[in-house]
Amino acid sequence: MTEQLTVDDLRRLDRDHCWHPLFQHQQLAEGAAELTVFERGEGSTLYDAEGRAYLDGYAGLWNVNVGYGRQQIAEAAFEQLKRLPYYPHSQINEPATRLATRLAELTPGGLRHTFFSNSGSEANETAFKIARQYGQQRFPTQRRHKIISRYRGYHGFTFGAMSATGQMARRTKFEPLVPGFLHVDPPYCYRCPLHLSYPSCATACVEEFDEVIRREGPDTVAAIVVEPIIGGGGVIPPPDGYLQRLREICDEHQVLLIFDEVITGWGRTGRLFGCEHEGVAPDIMVMAKGITSGYQPLGATIVTDEVFDAFAGETAERREFAQVCTYGGHPVACAAALANIDILTGERLWENAERVGDKLLSGLTALS
């Protein structure tokens, strides 16, 4: 029988053995701070072990899109645990196949083939590796390996994803990072890094991608990766036409366009995916967080036929994607994702996000 622990017991054990992210633990040792012990959640409300209720305005870590306490997701995961709790995705399991099919139906453009992983960081790593291997196999006489991203952008904590991230405070303690990652200025109209004003600037920030590609040489650039709306770097939406022009630049230079929809995907922006605000589709889309609303860890990287077909060939050619993920396509995580997506689409929660967002914006505008 599990020993009953008090709140003080939990805090003591946690202080002795857990290492929390982005937190100075000396504050705990000195008694200058204490962490909350959360016990349960319902809707958008969290309850701690001492009976207090909290509005979770952050929705976990930008990921509990359908809210807490959704029994439909818990039951789907439980039923799958009883049937097949795990087998590597080197073979077929039904939830992963159904989920990949569902993603092909819901994502924009011609995205059709999904590689599963465990998180947004891993899904971005997968996208970068796909882009680099694609560059070698699609352009065998060239050196396409460079990835261009943006300052203030965030793409994850693993080394490749962190190298793409444009937030210096998250990078400097771990340098040197992975070579081949370049950065351009973000579309930050409020404090433009180019000291220009929209729309007279003619969206000069997006033209910087074209300049860098030409300067580096198109035959060295594999992909561009952007969040449709920058999240952790300040919640920065691009000006109208930005993503459309970015798509044109990628097409002109035959560079892959990767949209990191880890945060913006699954209804958080008033559309199912953030890129749908401009009607632009990528060659590769990365997702996690809201795909399961946090009920299970899951990442996904979905690509077009054109990208997928570059990995086809005879066995002796070794053109298959050179990556395996132990828990990728995990049947329980995929079952949870399917139930979560049923809720999202059935209740059309992105439409509610748009309504609430408009109301919040109008209220804040009235105060300014």
C-alpha positions in Angstrom: 0.0 0.0 0.0 1.3 3.5 -0.9 2.2 5.6 2.1 0.0 8.6 2.6 2.1 11.8 2.2 1.2 15.2 3.6 1.9 18.4 1.7 4.9 19.0 3.9 6.2 15.5 3.1 5.8 16.0 -0.6 7.6 19.3 -0.5 10.5 17.8 1.6 10.9 14.9 -0.8 10.6 17.1 -3.8 13.2 19.5 -2.4 15.6 16.6 -1.8 15.2 14.7 -5.1 13.4 16.7 -7.9 15.1 19.1 -10.3 12.6 21.6 -11.7 13.1 23.6 -14.9 14.0 27.3 -15.0 14.0 27.5 -11.2 16.7 28.5 -8.7 16.5 25.7 -6.1 18.5 27.6 -3.5 15.3 29.6 -2.8 13.8 26.3 -1.6 16.7 25.4 0.6 16.7 28.9 2.2 12.9 28.9 2.6 12.5 32.0 0.4 10.1 30.2 -1.9 7.9 27.1 -2.0 6.3 25.2 -4.9 2.6 24.5 -5.1 1.4 20.9 -4.9 -1.3 20.5 -7.5 -3.8 17.6 -7.1 -6.4 17.9 -9.8 -7.8 19.9 -12.6 -11.3 20.5 -14.0 -11.9 22.6 -17.1 -9.6 25.6 -16.8 -9.4 25.4 -13.0 -6.6 23.8 -11.0 -6.8 22.7 -7.3 -3.9 22.4 -5.0 -3.5 20.0 -2.1 -4.5 22.7 0.4 -7.9 23.3 -1.2 -7.1 26.5 -3.2 -8.4 27.0 -6.7 -6.5 28.6 -9.6 -7.5 29.8 -13.1 -4.9 28.2 -15.3 -4.7 31.1 -17.8 -1.5 29.6 -19.2 -3.3 26.2 -20.1 -0.4 24.2 -18.6 2.5 25.1 -20.8 0.5 26.4 -23.8 -0.9 22.9 -24.3 -4.0 21.9 -22.4 -6.2 23.0 -25.2 -9.4 21.1 -24.3 -9.1 21.7 -20.6 -8.6 19.3 -17.6 -10.8 16.4 -16.6 -11.8 15.2 -20.1 -12.9 11.6 -19.3 -13.1 10.7 -23.0 -9.3 11.0 -23.4 -8.6 9.2 -20.1 -10.8 6.3 -21.1 -9.3 6.1 -24.6 -5.8 5.8 -23.1 -7.0 3.3 -20.5 -8.6 1.1 -23.1 -5.5 1.1 -25.2 -3.3 0.3 -22.2 -5.3 -2.8 -21.7 -5.1 -3.9 -25.3 -1.6 -3.0 -26.4 0.4 -0.7 -24.1 3.4 -0.6 -26.4 5.2 -1.9 -29.4 7.8 0.0 -31.5 6.5 1.7 -34.6 8.7 -0.5 -36.8 5.3 -2.3 -37.2 1.7 -1.2 -37.3 -0.5 -0.3 -34.4 -4.0 0.9 -35.1 -4.1 4.2 -33.1 -0.9 5.5 -34.8 -2.3 4.6 -38.3 -5.6 6.2 -37.5 -3.9 9.3 -36.1 -1.6 9.7 -39.1 -4.6 9.5 -41.4 -6.5 12.0 -39.3 -3.6 14.5 -39.5 -3.5 14.1 -43.3 -7.2 15.0 -43.4 -6.9 18.0 -41.1 -3.7 19.7 -42.0 -3.5 22.3 -44.8 -2.1 21.7 -48.3 -0.6 18.4 -49.3 0.8 17.2 -45.9 0.3 13.4 -45.9 3.0 11.4 -44.1 3.7 11.6 -40.4 6.7 10.6 -38.3 5.9 10.4 -34.6 8.1 11.3 -31.7 7.5 12.4 -28.0 7.7 16.2 -27.9 7.9 19.4 -29.9 11.6 19.5 -29.5 12.0 16.0 -30.9 9.5 16.8 -33.7 11.6 19.8 -34.7 14.8 17.7 -34.5 13.1 15.3 -36.8 12.1 18.0 -39.2 15.7 19.3 -39.4 17.1 15.9 -40.0 14.4 15.2 -42.7 15.4 18.5 -44.4 19.1 17.8 -44.3 18.7 14.2 -45.6 16.2 15.4 -48.2 18.8 18.0 -49.3 21.4 15.3 -49.8 19.1 13.0 -51.7 17.2 15.6 -53.8 20.3 17.6 -54.7 23.2 15.1 -54.5 25.7 17.5 -56.1 25.0 20.3 -53.7 25.6 21.0 -50.0 22.1 21.8 -48.7 22.3 21.6 -44.9 21.7 25.1 -43.5 18.6 25.9 -41.6 17.4 29.5 -41.3 15.2 30.6 -38.4 14.5 33.9 -36.6 15.7 35.7 -33.6 13.1 35.6 -30.7 11.8 32.3 -32.2 11.7 29.2 -30.0 11.9 25.6 -31.3 12.9 23.4 -28.4 15.5 22.4 -25.8 17.4 19.6 -27.6 20.6 20.7 -29.3 19.4 21.1 -32.9 16.1 22.7 -31.8 18.0 25.0 -29.4 20.4 25.9 -32.2 17.4 27.0 -34.3 16.0 29.0 -31.3 16.7 32.7 -31.5 16.6 33.5 -27.8 20.1 34.0 -26.6 19.4 33.5 -22.9 18.4 29.9 -23.7 21.5 29.2 -25.7 24.6 30.9 -24.3 25.3 28.4 -21.4 25.4 25.5 -23.9 27.5 26.9 -26.7 29.0 25.9 -29.0 25.8 24.7 -30.6 25.1 22.7 -33.8 26.6 24.3 -36.8 24.6 25.3 -39.9 21.9 27.3 -38.2 21.4 30.9 -39.3 19.0 33.6 -38.0 17.2 36.7 -39.4 15.2 39.4 -37.7 11.7 38.7 -36.5 8.6 40.5 -37.8 8.4 42.6 -34.6 6.4 45.6 -35.8 6.1 47.1 -32.3 9.8 47.4 -31.8 11.1 46.8 -35.3 14.8 45.6 -35.3 15.2 47.3 -38.7 13.9 50.6 -37.4 11.2 50.7 -40.0 7.4 51.1 -39.9 4.7 48.9 -41.4 3.4 49.0 -44.1 5.9 51.5 -45.6 8.6 49.0 -44.8 7.3 46.7 -47.5 7.8 43.8 -45.0 11.6 44.1 -45.2 12.0 41.6 -42.4 10.8 38.7 -44.6 13.1 39.8 -47.5 16.0 39.2 -45.2 15.4 35.5 -45.7 15.9 36.0 -49.5 19.1 38.0 -48.8 20.6 35.4 -46.5 19.8 32.6 -48.9 21.5 34.5 -51.8 24.5 35.4 -49.6 25.0 31.9 -48.3 24.2 30.3 -51.7 20.9 28.5 -52.3 22.8 25.3 -52.9 23.8 25.3 -49.2 20.3 26.0 -47.6 18.0 23.1 -46.8 15.1 24.8 -45.0 13.5 27.7 -43.3 11.7 27.2 -40.0 9.3 29.6 -38.4 6.5 29.7 -35.9 3.4 31.1 -37.8 3.1 33.3 -34.7 6.2 33.6 -32.4 5.2 32.2 -29.0 7.7 32.2 -26.2 9.7 35.1 -27.7 6.9 37.5 -27.1 3.7 36.4 -28.9 4.5 38.2 -32.1 2.1 37.8 -35.1 3.6 38.6 -38.5 2.1 41.4 -40.7 -0.3 40.5 -43.4 1.4 38.9 -46.4 4.5 37.8 -44.5 3.9 34.0 -44.7 2.8 34.3 -48.3 6.0 36.0 -49.3 8.0 33.5 -47.3 6.4 30.7 -49.2 7.4 32.4 -52.5 11.0 32.8 -51.4 11.2 29.1 -50.5 9.7 28.1 -53.8 12.1 30.4 -55.7 15.2 28.8 -54.1 13.8 25.3 -53.7 14.2 25.5 -50.0 11.9 23.6 -47.7 9.4 25.6 -45.6 8.9 24.2 -42.1 6.1 25.6 -39.9 6.6 25.0 -36.2 3.0 24.7 -35.0 3.8 23.2 -31.6 2.2 26.2 -29.9 0.0 27.7 -32.6 -1.5 24.3 -33.7 -4.8 22.8 -32.6 -6.9 25.8 -32.2 -5.0 28.3 -30.1 -5.1 31.2 -32.6 -8.7 31.1 -33.9 -7.8 28.6 -36.6 -7.0 25.0 -36.3 -3.5 25.8 -37.4 -1.8 29.2 -37.2 -0.7 29.2 -40.9 -4.3 29.1 -42.0 -4.7 32.8 -41.2 -2.8 33.4 -44.4 -3.8 30.3 -46.3 -0.2 29.2 -46.6 0.9 25.5 -46.4 4.4 24.3 -45.5 6.4 21.4 -46.9 6.9 20.1 -43.3 4.7 20.9 -40.3 5.8 20.2 -36.7 3.2 19.7 -33.9 3.0 18.6 -30.3 1.4 20.2 -27.2 -2.3 20.5 -28.2 -2.2 17.3 -30.3 -3.0 15.5 -27.0 -3.8 18.5 -24.8 -1.1 17.3 -22.5 -2.8 14.1 -21.6 0.1 12.1 -23.1 3.5 13.1 -24.5 3.4 13.1 -28.3 5.2 14.9 -31.1 4.5 14.7 -34.9 6.3 15.8 -38.0 4.2 15.6 -41.2 5.5 16.1 -44.7 4.2 16.3 -48.3 4.4 13.6 -50.9 7.3 15.5 -52.6 9.4 15.3 -49.4 8.4 11.8 -48.5 9.2 10.5 -52.1 12.8 11.7 -51.8 13.4 8.9 -49.3 12.2 6.1 -51.7 14.7 3.8 -53.4 16.1 0.3 -53.5 17.2 -1.2 -50.2 20.9 -1.1 -51.1 20.6 2.7 -51.7 20.0 3.3 -48.0 17.7 6.3 -48.8 15.2 5.5 -45.9 15.0 8.1 -43.1 17.9 7.4 -40.8 16.1 7.8 -37.5 14.2 5.6 -35.0 12.4 6.7 -31.9 11.6 4.2 -29.1 8.3 5.7 -28.1 7.4 7.3 -31.4 3.9 6.3 -32.5 3.2 5.1 -29.0 -0.3 3.4 -29.2 -1.5 4.9 -25.9 -0.4 8.5 -26.8 -1.9 8.2 -30.2 -5.2 6.9 -28.8 -5.3 9.9 -26.4 -4.6 12.2 -29.4 -7.5 10.8 -31.4 -9.9 11.3 -28.5 -8.5 14.8 -28.0 -8.9 15.7 -31.7 -12.5 14.4 -31.6 -13.2 16.9 -28.8 -11.4 19.8 -30.5 -13.2 19.3 -33.8 -16.5 18.2 -32.4 -16.7 21.4 -30.2 -14.8 23.5 -32.8 -12.8 25.0 -30.0 -10.7 27.2 -32.3 -13.9 29.2 -33.0 -14.4 29.8 -29.3 -10.7 30.9 -29.1 -11.4 33.5 -31.8 -14.5 34.8 -30.0 -12.8 35.0 -26.6 -9.7 36.5 -28.2 -11.7 39.2 -30.0 -13.5 40.1 -26.7 -10.2 40.2 -24.8 -8.6 42.4 -27.4 -11.5 44.8 -27.6 -11.5 45.1 -23.8 -7.7 45.8 -23.7 -8.0 48.3 -26.5 -10.6 50.2 -24.6 -8.2 50.5 -21.7 -5.3 51.8 -23.7 
